[in-house]
Amino acid sequence: SIPKGKVILIDFWASWCGPCRATNPQLVTLYNKYHNQGLEIFSISEDKGTTEWINAIATDNLQWDYHIIDNNKSIAFRYGVESIPFKLLIDKNGNIASEKISGNALESRIKTLLAE
């Protein structure tokens, strides 16, 4: 369940995905900068193996509380994810606010949603 009143960044990724891993430092920075203002991150992995997944979380310092493996890709299917990395933002009311967002646009949109 997604907590109401928070801005949620849902990040579809995998330990074997180079472009996914390349965005993890930015996610850590965003989490550290905006978590106390109401940002939560949900990492949904398309990994098959638990060991690789847990090692990547530790190596990349993904310190937030919400990490799951989407074993049968049912969550990815529900959100229309066809390739990773794939990020989407959920506003404070639980609505999808942005899809396929990254880079400077991601931080800008997070700031806007937190201010609403």
C-alpha positions in Angstrom: 0.0 0.0 0.0 1.2 3.5 -0.8 1.2 5.9 2.1 -1.2 8.9 1.5 0.2 12.4 2.0 3.6 11.5 0.6 5.2 11.9 -2.8 6.2 8.4 -4.0 8.9 7.7 -6.5 8.5 4.2 -7.9 11.7 3.0 -9.5 11.6 -0.2 -11.7 15.1 -1.5 -12.0 17.4 -4.6 -11.7 20.9 -5.3 -10.4 22.0 -6.4 -13.9 20.7 -3.2 -15.6 23.6 -0.8 -16.2 21.5 2.2 -16.9 19.4 1.5 -13.8 22.4 1.3 -11.6 23.8 4.5 -13.1 20.7 6.4 -11.8 21.0 5.0 -8.3 23.4 7.7 -7.0 20.8 10.4 -8.1 18.0 8.5 -6.3 20.1 8.4 -3.1 20.8 12.1 -3.4 17.1 12.8 -3.9 16.1 10.6 -1.0 18.5 12.3 1.3 17.5 15.7 0.2 13.7 15.3 0.2 12.8 12.4 2.5 12.2 14.7 5.5 9.9 16.8 3.3 7.7 13.8 2.4 9.4 11.8 -0.4 9.4 8.0 -0.3 11.0 5.7 -2.8 9.7 2.3 -3.7 12.3 0.1 -5.6 10.7 -2.6 -7.6 13.3 -5.0 -9.0 13.0 -7.2 -12.0 15.8 -9.4 -10.7 15.4 -13.2 -10.6 18.0 -13.8 -7.9 17.8 -12.6 -4.4 21.5 -12.5 -3.7 22.3 -10.2 -6.6 19.4 -7.9 -5.7 20.4 -7.6 -2.0 24.0 -7.0 -3.0 23.1 -4.2 -5.4 20.9 -2.6 -2.7 23.8 -2.6 -0.3 26.5 -1.6 -2.8 24.4 1.3 -4.2 23.4 2.4 -0.6 19.7 2.3 -1.4 18.7 3.1 2.2 15.0 3.5 1.9 12.6 1.0 3.4 10.6 -0.2 0.4 12.3 -2.8 -1.8 10.6 -5.7 -3.5 11.2 -8.2 -6.4 8.5 -8.3 -9.0 9.0 -12.0 -9.7 6.3 -12.5 -12.3 6.3 -8.9 -13.5 2.8 -8.3 -12.4 3.5 -4.9 -10.9 5.5 -3.9 -14.0 2.6 -5.0 -16.2 0.1 -3.1 -14.1 2.0 0.2 -14.7 2.8 -0.5 -18.4 6.5 -0.9 -17.9 8.1 -2.3 -21.0 11.7 -1.6 -20.3 13.9 -0.5 -17.4 14.9 1.9 -15.9 11.4 3.2 -15.5 10.4 5.8 -12.9 7.1 7.2 -12.1 5.9 9.7 -9.5 2.7 9.4 -7.4 1.3 12.6 -5.9 0.2 13.1 -2.3 -3.4 12.0 -3.2 -2.2 8.7 -4.7 -2.5 9.6 -8.4 0.2 9.1 -11.0 1.7 12.5 -11.6 4.6 11.7 -14.0 5.8 8.6 -15.9 9.2 7.9 -17.6 10.8 10.8 -15.8 14.5 11.2 -15.1 17.4 13.6 -14.6 16.7 17.3 -13.8 13.1 16.9 -14.7 12.7 14.3 -11.9 14.0 16.6 -9.2 12.0 19.5 -10.5 8.8 17.5 -10.5 9.5 16.1 -7.0 9.9 19.7 -5.7 6.7 20.8 -7.3 4.7 17.8 -5.9 6.1 18.3 -2.4 5.0 21.9 -2.5 1.4 21.1 -3.4 
